[in-house]
Amino acid sequence: MAEHIIHPIPMMLLMRSIHEQVYRVGAYVGQVAIDCVYLWYIEGTKQNIVVDTGMTAEMLKNANVPGLSTGVIHIQTLEEGLGKYGLKPEDIDLVIITHCHVDHIPLAHKFRNAS
């Protein structure tokens, strides 16, 4: 059996206010939630695989996302994150997008050689 290692690659932190339409729990409405935007590199396959493609902090700031409150904090670029594993976006063979939220797809165009 092949062994696989899943590496989280954090791109940014975002702080947003909790609103009733999302959580429907009155005790948390108005508080600030802190989320981290990741993409994931799967090591140990015959292919280089990335799950989700992330987005830059600048992209999120310009996206006018409802509920974005305190701000967005840049952690690293896509190239910096993959570089820690000796990879560049063009080295990725397969990209898996889990769903079409704004933080999962914007950098897909950088994976030119992926299917």
CNS distance restraints for C-alpha pairs under 8 A (distance, minus, plus):
assign (resid   2 and name CA) (resid  44 and name CA) 7.13 0.50 0.50
assign (resid   2 and name CA) (resid  45 and name CA) 7.41 0.50 0.50
assign (resid   3 and name CA) (resid  44 and name CA) 5.95 0.50 0.50
assign (resid   3 and name CA) (resid  45 and name CA) 7.90 0.50 0.50
assign (resid   4 and name CA) (resid  42 and name CA) 6.64 0.50 0.50
assign (resid   4 and name CA) (resid  43 and name CA) 5.56 0.50 0.50
assign (resid   4 and name CA) (resid  44 and name CA) 4.61 0.50 0.50
assign (resid   4 and name CA) (resid  45 and name CA) 6.66 0.50 0.50
assign (resid   5 and name CA) (resid  42 and name CA) 5.80 0.50 0.50
assign (resid   5 and name CA) (resid  43 and name CA) 5.08 0.50 0.50
assign (resid   5 and name CA) (resid  44 and name CA) 6.40 0.50 0.50
assign (resid   6 and name CA) (resid  40 and name CA) 6.58 0.50 0.50
assign (resid   6 and name CA) (resid  41 and name CA) 5.85 0.50 0.50
assign (resid   6 and name CA) (resid  42 and name CA) 4.59 0.50 0.50
assign (resid   6 and name CA) (resid  43 and name CA) 6.27 0.50 0.50
assign (resid   7 and name CA) (resid  40 and name CA) 5.57 0.50 0.50
assign (resid   7 and name CA) (resid  41 and name CA) 5.07 0.50 0.50
assign (resid   7 and name CA) (resid  42 and name CA) 6.24 0.50 0.50
assign (resid   7 and name CA) (resid  43 and name CA) 7.51 0.50 0.50
assign (resid   8 and name CA) (resid  38 and name CA) 6.33 0.50 0.50
assign (resid   8 and name CA) (resid  39 and name CA) 6.20 0.50 0.50
assign (resid   8 and name CA) (resid  40 and name CA) 4.70 0.50 0.50
assign (resid   8 and name CA) (resid  41 and name CA) 6.57 0.50 0.50
assign (resid   9 and name CA) (resid  38 and name CA) 5.35 0.50 0.50
assign (resid   9 and name CA) (resid  39 and name CA) 5.26 0.50 0.50
assign (resid   9 and name CA) (resid  40 and name CA) 5.69 0.50 0.50
assign (resid   9 and name CA) (resid  41 and name CA) 7.23 0.50 0.50
assign (resid   9 and name CA) (resid  81 and name CA) 5.71 0.50 0.50
assign (resid   9 and name CA) (resid  82 and name CA) 7.59 0.50 0.50
assign (resid  10 and name CA) (resid  36 and name CA) 6.69 0.50 0.50
assign (resid  10 and name CA) (resid  37 and name CA) 5.90 0.50 0.50
assign (resid  10 and name CA) (resid  38 and name CA) 4.36 0.50 0.50
assign (resid  10 and name CA) (resid  39 and name CA) 6.60 0.50 0.50
assign (resid  10 and name CA) (resid  75 and name CA) 6.70 0.50 0.50
assign (resid  10 and name CA) (resid  76 and name CA) 7.11 0.50 0.50
assign (resid  10 and name CA) (resid  81 and name CA) 7.49 0.50 0.50
assign (resid  11 and name CA) (resid  36 and name CA) 7.37 0.50 0.50
assign (resid  11 and name CA) (resid  37 and name CA) 5.55 0.50 0.50
assign (resid  11 and name CA) (resid  38 and name CA) 5.58 0.50 0.50
assign (resid  11 and name CA) (resid  39 and name CA) 7.45 0.50 0.50
assign (resid  11 and name CA) (resid  54 and name CA) 6.83 0.50 0.50
assign (resid  11 and name CA) (resid  55 and name CA) 7.14 0.50 0.50
assign (resid  11 and name CA) (resid  56 and name CA) 6.80 0.50 0.50
assign (resid  11 and name CA) (resid  57 and name CA) 7.71 0.50 0.50
assign (resid  11 and name CA) (resid  74 and name CA) 6.62 0.50 0.50
assign (resid  11 and name CA) (resid  75 and name CA) 5.20 0.50 0.50
assign (resid  11 and name CA) (resid  76 and name CA) 5.18 0.50 0.50
assign (resid  11 and name CA) (resid  77 and name CA) 6.27 0.50 0.50
assign (resid  11 and name CA) (resid  78 and name CA) 7.06 0.50 0.50
assign (resid  11 and name CA) (resid  81 and name CA) 7.74 0.50 0.50
assign (resid  12 and name CA) (resid  36 and name CA) 5.77 0.50 0.50
assign (resid  12 and name CA) (resid  37 and name CA) 5.41 0.50 0.50
assign (resid  12 and name CA) (resid  38 and name CA) 7.54 0.50 0.50
assign (resid  12 and name CA) (resid  56 and name CA) 7.19 0.50 0.50
assign (resid  12 and name CA) (resid  57 and name CA) 6.09 0.50 0.50
assign (resid  12 and name CA) (resid  72 and name CA) 6.92 0.50 0.50
assign (resid  12 and name CA) (resid  73 and name CA) 5.49 0.50 0.50
assign (resid  12 and name CA) (resid  74 and name CA) 4.61 0.50 0.50
assign (resid  12 and name CA) (resid  75 and name CA) 4.75 0.50 0.50
assign (resid  12 and name CA) (resid  76 and name CA) 6.94 0.50 0.50
assign (resid  13 and name CA) (resid  34 and name CA) 6.82 0.50 0.50
assign (resid  13 and name CA) (resid  35 and name CA) 5.65 0.50 0.50
assign (resid  13 and name CA) (resid  36 and name CA) 4.42 0.50 0.50
assign (resid  13 and name CA) (resid  37 and name CA) 6.29 0.50 0.50
assign (resid  13 and name CA) (resid  72 and name CA) 5.77 0.50 0.50
assign (resid  13 and name CA) (resid  73 and name CA) 5.03 0.50 0.50
assign (resid  13 and name CA) (resid  74 and name CA) 6.66 0.50 0.50
assign (resid  13 and name CA) (resid  75 and name CA) 7.15 0.50 0.50
assign (resid  14 and name CA) (resid  34 and name CA) 5.72 0.50 0.50
assign (resid  14 and name CA) (resid  35 and name CA) 5.31 0.50 0.50
assign (resid  14 and name CA) (resid  36 and name CA) 6.28 0.50 0.50
assign (resid  14 and name CA) (resid  37 and name CA) 7.73 0.50 0.50
assign (resid  14 and name CA) (resid  68 and name CA) 7.65 0.50 0.50
assign (resid  14 and name CA) (resid  71 and name CA) 5.96 0.50 0.50
assign (resid  14 and name CA) (resid  72 and name CA) 4.43 0.50 0.50
assign (resid  14 and name CA) (resid  73 and name CA) 6.24 0.50 0.50
assign (resid  15 and name CA) (resid  32 and name CA) 6.30 0.50 0.50
assign (resid  15 and name CA) (resid  33 and name CA) 5.62 0.50 0.50
assign (resid  15 and name CA) (resid  34 and name CA) 4.57 0.50 0.50
assign (resid  15 and name CA) (resid  35 and name CA) 6.44 0.50 0.50
assign (resid  15 and name CA) (resid  68 and name CA) 6.44 0.50 0.50
assign (resid  15 and name CA) (resid  69 and name CA) 6.06 0.50 0.50
assign (resid  15 and name CA) (resid  70 and name CA) 5.55 0.50 0.50
assign (resid  15 and name CA) (resid  71 and name CA) 5.46 0.50 0.50
assign (resid  15 and name CA) (resid  72 and name CA) 6.38 0.50 0.50
assign (resid  16 and name CA) (resid  32 and name CA) 5.45 0.50 0.50
assign (resid  16 and name CA) (resid  33 and name CA) 5.42 0.50 0.50
assign (resid  16 and name CA) (resid  34 and name CA) 6.66 0.50 0.50
assign (resid  16 and name CA) (resid  67 and name CA) 5.40 0.50 0.50
assign (resid  16 and name CA) (resid  68 and name CA) 4.30 0.50 0.50
assign (resid  16 and name CA) (resid  69 and name CA) 4.54 0.50 0.50
assign (resid  16 and name CA) (resid  70 and name CA) 6.38 0.50 0.50
assign (resid  16 and name CA) (resid  71 and name CA) 7.28 0.50 0.50
assign (resid  17 and name CA) (resid  29 and name CA) 7.61 0.50 0.50
assign (resid  17 and name CA) (resid  30 and name CA) 5.76 0.50 0.50
assign (resid  17 and name CA) (resid  31 and name CA) 5.68 0.50 0.50
assign (resid  17 and name CA) (resid  32 and name CA) 4.43 0.50 0.50
assign (resid  17 and name CA) (resid  33 and name CA) 6.06 0.50 0.50
assign (resid  17 and name CA) (resid  67 and name CA) 5.40 0.50 0.50
assign (resid  17 and name CA) (resid  68 and name CA) 6.43 0.50 0.50
assign (resid  17 and name CA) (resid  69 and name CA) 5.63 0.50 0.50
assign (resid  18 and name CA) (resid  22 and name CA) 7.31 0.50 0.50
assign (resid  18 and name CA) (resid  23 and name CA) 7.09 0.50 0.50
assign (resid  18 and name CA) (resid  28 and name CA) 6.57 0.50 0.50
assign (resid  18 and name CA) (resid  29 and name CA) 5.03 0.50 0.50
assign (resid  18 and name CA) (resid  30 and name CA) 5.35 0.50 0.50
assign (resid  18 and name CA) (resid  31 and name CA) 5.57 0.50 0.50
assign (resid  18 and name CA) (resid  32 and name CA) 5.89 0.50 0.50
assign (resid  18 and name CA) (resid  33 and name CA) 6.33 0.50 0.50
assign (resid  18 and name CA) (resid  67 and name CA) 7.14 0.50 0.50
assign (resid  19 and name CA) (resid  23 and name CA) 6.59 0.50 0.50
assign (resid  19 and name CA) (resid  24 and name CA) 7.70 0.50 0.50
assign (resid  19 and name CA) (resid  28 and name CA) 7.98 0.50 0.50
assign (resid  19 and name CA) (resid  29 and name CA) 5.05 0.50 0.50
assign (resid  19 and name CA) (resid  30 and name CA) 6.27 0.50 0.50
assign (resid  19 and name CA) (resid  67 and name CA) 7.29 0.50 0.50
assign (resid  20 and name CA) (resid  24 and name CA) 4.64 0.50 0.50
assign (resid  20 and name CA) (resid  25 and name CA) 6.64 0.50 0.50
assign (resid  20 and name CA) (resid  26 and name CA) 6.78 0.50 0.50
assign (resid  20 and name CA) (resid  29 and name CA) 5.80 0.50 0.50
assign (resid  23 and name CA) (resid  28 and name CA) 7.76 0.50 0.50
assign (resid  23 and name CA) (resid  29 and name CA) 7.66 0.50 0.50
assign (resid  24 and name CA) (resid  29 and name CA) 7.97 0.50 0.50
assign (resid  25 and name CA) (resid  29 and name CA) 6.79 0.50 0.50
assign (resid  32 and name CA) (resid  69 and name CA) 7.76 0.50 0.50
assign (resid  37 and name CA) (resid  54 and name CA) 6.52 0.50 0.50
assign (resid  37 and name CA) (resid  55 and name CA) 7.79 0.50 0.50
assign (resid  37 and name CA) (resid 103 and name CA) 6.71 0.50 0.50
assign (resid  38 and name CA) (resid  52 and name CA) 7.79 0.50 0.50
assign (resid  38 and name CA) (resid  53 and name CA) 7.97 0.50 0.50
assign (resid  38 and name CA) (resid  54 and name CA) 6.04 0.50 0.50
assign (resid  39 and name CA) (resid  50 and name CA) 6.94 0.50 0.50
assign (resid  39 and name CA) (resid  51 and name CA) 5.88 0.50 0.50
assign (resid  39 and name CA) (resid  52 and name CA) 5.18 0.50 0.50
assign (resid  39 and name CA) (resid  53 and name CA) 5.45 0.50 0.50
assign (resid  39 and name CA) (resid  54 and name CA) 5.46 0.50 0.50
assign (resid  39 and name CA) (resid 104 and name CA) 7.73 0.50 0.50
assign (resid  40 and name CA) (resid  50 and name CA) 5.45 0.50 0.50
assign (resid  40 and name CA) (resid  51 and name CA) 4.97 0.50 0.50
assign (resid  40 and name CA) (resid  52 and name CA) 6.75 0.50 0.50
assign (resid  41 and name CA) (resid  48 and name CA) 7.57 0.50 0.50
assign (resid  41 and name CA) (resid  49 and name CA) 5.87 0.50 0.50
assign (resid  41 and name CA) (resid  50 and name CA) 4.59 0.50 0.50
assign (resid  41 and name CA) (resid  51 and name CA) 6.50 0.50 0.50
assign (resid  41 and name CA) (resid  82 and name CA) 7.84 0.50 0.50
assign (resid  42 and name CA) (resid  48 and name CA) 6.78 0.50 0.50
assign (resid  42 and name CA) (resid  49 and name CA) 5.27 0.50 0.50
assign (resid  42 and name CA) (resid  50 and name CA) 6.21 0.50 0.50
assign (resid  42 and name CA) (resid  51 and name CA) 7.76 0.50 0.50
assign (resid  43 and name CA) (resid  48 and name CA) 6.69 0.50 0.50
assign (resid  43 and name CA) (resid  49 and name CA) 7.30 0.50 0.50
assign (resid  45 and name CA) (resid  49 and name CA) 7.83 0.50 0.50
assign (resid  47 and name CA) (resid  92 and name CA) 7.48 0.50 0.50
assign (resid  47 and name CA) (resid  93 and name CA) 5.71 0.50 0.50
assign (resid  47 and name CA) (resid  94 and name CA) 7.03 0.50 0.50
assign (resid  48 and name CA) (resid  91 and name CA) 6.98 0.50 0.50
assign (resid  48 and name CA) (resid  92 and name CA) 4.88 0.50 0.50
assign (resid  48 and name CA) (resid  93 and name CA) 5.24 0.50 0.50
assign (resid  48 and name CA) (resid  94 and name CA) 6.49 0.50 0.50
assign (resid  49 and name CA) (resid  92 and name CA) 5.98 0.50 0.50
assign (resid  49 and name CA) (resid  93 and name CA) 6.11 0.50 0.50
assign (resid  49 and name CA) (resid  94 and name CA) 4.88 0.50 0.50
assign (resid  49 and name CA) (resid  95 and name CA) 5.89 0.50 0.50
assign (resid  49 and name CA) (resid  96 and name CA) 7.62 0.50 0.50
assign (resid  50 and name CA) (resid  92 and name CA) 6.96 0.50 0.50
assign (resid  50 and name CA) (resid  94 and name CA) 6.44 0.50 0.50
assign (resid  50 and name CA) (resid  95 and name CA) 4.94 0.50 0.50
assign (resid  50 and name CA) (resid  96 and name CA) 6.32 0.50 0.50
assign (resid  51 and name CA) (resid  95 and name CA) 5.77 0.50 0.50
assign (resid  51 and name CA) (resid  96 and name CA) 4.66 0.50 0.50
assign (resid  51 and name CA) (resid  97 and name CA) 5.95 0.50 0.50
assign (resid  51 and name CA) (resid  98 and name CA) 7.16 0.50 0.50
assign (resid  52 and name CA) (resid  95 and name CA) 6.85 0.50 0.50
assign (resid  52 and name CA) (resid  96 and name CA) 5.84 0.50 0.50
assign (resid  52 and name CA) (resid  97 and name CA) 4.64 0.50 0.50
assign (resid  52 and name CA) (resid  98 and name CA) 6.30 0.50 0.50
assign (resid  52 and name CA) (resid 104 and name CA) 5.06 0.50 0.50
assign (resid  52 and name CA) (resid 105 and name CA) 6.36 0.50 0.50
assign (resid  53 and name CA) (resid  95 and name CA) 7.68 0.50 0.50
assign (resid  53 and name CA) (resid  97 and name CA) 7.33 0.50 0.50
assign (resid  53 and name CA) (resid 103 and name CA) 7.94 0.50 0.50
assign (resid  53 and name CA) (resid 104 and name CA) 5.44 0.50 0.50
assign (resid  53 and name CA) (resid 105 and name CA) 5.34 0.50 0.50
assign (resid  53 and name CA) (resid 106 and name CA) 6.78 0.50 0.50
assign (resid  53 and name CA) (resid 107 and name CA) 5.30 0.50 0.50
assign (resid  53 and name CA) (resid 108 and name CA) 5.53 0.50 0.50
assign (resid  54 and name CA) (resid  78 and name CA) 7.79 0.50 0.50
assign (resid  54 and name CA) (resid 103 and name CA) 5.34 0.50 0.50
assign (resid  54 and name CA) (resid 104 and name CA) 4.80 0.50 0.50
assign (resid  54 and name CA) (resid 105 and name CA) 6.07 0.50 0.50
assign (resid  54 and name CA) (resid 106 and name CA) 6.47 0.50 0.50
assign (resid  54 and name CA) (resid 107 and name CA) 6.04 0.50 0.50
assign (resid  55 and name CA) (resid  59 and name CA) 6.37 0.50 0.50
assign (resid  55 and name CA) (resid  60 and name CA) 7.10 0.50 0.50
assign (resid  55 and name CA) (resid 102 and name CA) 7.97 0.50 0.50
assign (resid  55 and name CA) (resid 103 and name CA) 5.56 0.50 0.50
assign (resid  55 and name CA) (resid 104 and name CA) 6.94 0.50 0.50
assign (resid  55 and name CA) (resid 105 and name CA) 7.16 0.50 0.50
assign (resid  55 and name CA) (resid 106 and name CA) 5.48 0.50 0.50
assign (resid  55 and name CA) (resid 107 and name CA) 5.71 0.50 0.50
assign (resid  56 and name CA) (resid  60 and name CA) 6.53 0.50 0.50
assign (resid  56 and name CA) (resid  74 and name CA) 7.34 0.50 0.50
assign (resid  56 and name CA) (resid  77 and name CA) 6.84 0.50 0.50
assign (resid  57 and name CA) (resid  61 and name CA) 6.22 0.50 0.50
assign (resid  57 and name CA) (resid  72 and name CA) 6.03 0.50 0.50
assign (resid  57 and name CA) (resid  73 and name CA) 6.56 0.50 0.50
assign (resid  57 and name CA) (resid  74 and name CA) 5.36 0.50 0.50
assign (resid  58 and name CA) (resid  62 and name CA) 6.32 0.50 0.50
assign (resid  59 and name CA) (resid  63 and name CA) 6.14 0.50 0.50
assign (resid  60 and name CA) (resid  64 and name CA) 7.31 0.50 0.50
assign (resid  60 and name CA) (resid  65 and name CA) 7.34 0.50 0.50
assign (resid  60 and name CA) (resid  72 and name CA) 7.62 0.50 0.50
assign (resid  60 and name CA) (resid 103 and name CA) 7.65 0.50 0.50
assign (resid  61 and name CA) (resid  65 and name CA) 7.89 0.50 0.50
assign (resid  61 and name CA) (resid  72 and name CA) 7.02 0.50 0.50
assign (resid  64 and name CA) (resid  68 and name CA) 7.94 0.50 0.50
assign (resid  76 and name CA) (resid  80 and name CA) 6.03 0.50 0.50
assign (resid  76 and name CA) (resid  81 and name CA) 6.38 0.50 0.50
assign (resid  77 and name CA) (resid  81 and name CA) 6.21 0.50 0.50
assign (resid  78 and name CA) (resid  82 and name CA) 6.20 0.50 0.50
assign (resid  78 and name CA) (resid  89 and name CA) 7.78 0.50 0.50
assign (resid  79 and name CA) (resid  83 and name CA) 5.75 0.50 0.50
assign (resid  79 and name CA) (resid  88 and name CA) 6.09 0.50 0.50
assign (resid  79 and name CA) (resid  89 and name CA) 6.88 0.50 0.50
assign (resid  80 and name CA) (resid  84 and name CA) 6.59 0.50 0.50
assign (resid  81 and name CA) (resid  85 and name CA) 7.72 0.50 0.50
assign (resid  82 and name CA) (resid  86 and name CA) 6.67 0.50 0.50
assign (resid  82 and name CA) (resid  87 and name CA) 5.12 0.50 0.50
assign (resid  82 and name CA) (resid  88 and name CA) 5.94 0.50 0.50
assign (resid  82 and name CA) (resid  89 and name CA) 7.31 0.50 0.50
assign (resid  83 and name CA) (resid  87 and name CA) 4.99 0.50 0.50
assign (resid  83 and name CA) (resid  88 and name CA) 6.19 0.50 0.50
assign (resid  87 and name CA) (resid  91 and name CA) 6.01 0.50 0.50
assign (resid  87 and name CA) (resid  92 and name CA) 7.81 0.50 0.50
assign (resid  88 and name CA) (resid  92 and name CA) 7.35 0.50 0.50
assign (resid  89 and name CA) (resid 110 and name CA) 5.98 0.50 0.50
assign (resid  89 and name CA) (resid 111 and name CA) 5.02 0.50 0.50
assign (resid  89 and name CA) (resid 112 and name CA) 7.46 0.50 0.50
assign (resid  90 and name CA) (resid 110 and name CA) 7.24 0.50 0.50
assign (resid  90 and name CA) (resid 111 and name CA) 5.38 0.50 0.50
assign (resid  90 and name CA) (resid 112 and name CA) 5.72 0.50 0.50
assign (resid  90 and name CA) (resid 113 and name CA) 5.59 0.50 0.50
assign (resid  90 and name CA) (resid 114 and name CA) 7.52 0.50 0.50
assign (resid  91 and name CA) (resid 111 and name CA) 7.87 0.50 0.50
assign (resid  91 and name CA) (resid 113 and name CA) 7.18 0.50 0.50
assign (resid  92 and name CA) (resid 111 and name CA) 6.40 0.50 0.50
assign (resid  92 and name CA) (resid 113 and name CA) 6.64 0.50 0.50
assign (resid  92 and name CA) (resid 114 and name CA) 5.67 0.50 0.50
assign (resid  93 and name CA) (resid 113 and name CA) 6.11 0.50 0.50
assign (resid  93 and name CA) (resid 114 and name CA) 4.21 0.50 0.50
assign (resid  93 and name CA) (resid 115 and name CA) 6.32 0.50 0.50
assign (resid  94 and name CA) (resid 114 and name CA) 4.68 0.50 0.50
assign (resid  94 and name CA) (resid 115 and name CA) 5.00 0.50 0.50
assign (resid  95 and name CA) (resid 108 and name CA) 7.88 0.50 0.50
assign (resid  95 and name CA) (resid 111 and name CA) 7.73 0.50 0.50
assign (resid  95 and name CA) (resid 114 and name CA) 6.15 0.50 0.50
assign (resid  95 and name CA) (resid 115 and name CA) 6.36 0.50 0.50
assign (resid  97 and name CA) (resid 104 and name CA) 6.83 0.50 0.50
assign (resid  97 and name CA) (resid 105 and name CA) 6.92 0.50 0.50
assign (resid  98 and name CA) (resid 104 and name CA) 7.55 0.50 0.50
assign (resid  99 and name CA) (resid 104 and name CA) 6.92 0.50 0.50
assign (resid 100 and name CA) (resid 104 and name CA) 6.36 0.50 0.50
assign (resid 100 and name CA) (resid 105 and name CA) 6.52 0.50 0.50
assign (resid 101 and name CA) (resid 105 and name CA) 7.07 0.50 0.50
assign (resid 102 and name CA) (resid 106 and name CA) 6.89 0.50 0.50
assign (resid 107 and name CA) (resid 111 and name CA) 7.81 0.50 0.50
